Amino acid sequence: PGRIMTVPSSYAGSHEAMLHEAVGEPSLMVFTDERDGPWLSAVREHRAIGVVYRPAAERRGNWVPTLMGRRYDALLFFDDTRALRALQPEPLDWPTEAETYPWSV
């Protein structure tokens, strides 16, 4: 079942902290072939929240060292978001896929 979770603020020096200070509003960034500038070519922490988010593992499990210019061709930045509502709020009558992270067996 879906849950609404509070995500802690970003860490100083992370990509998210830098975007918060420099941009602060929803933005689309498209990266050109020139990706050797100071921001795109520097390794910094980047929060990776996917389908599964574990608040107890915030620092060790949700942050990865990232070169933005090598990881992305474009980036949508949102300083603040809200929980989404499911398109289909009731459970479906089909079998669910087993949780396999981090293995695919």
Secondary structure by P-SEA (a helix, b strand, c coil): cbbbbbbcccccccaaaaaaaccccbbbbbbccccccccccbbbbbbbbccccccccccccccccccccccccbbbbbcbbbbbbbcccccccbbbbcccccccc
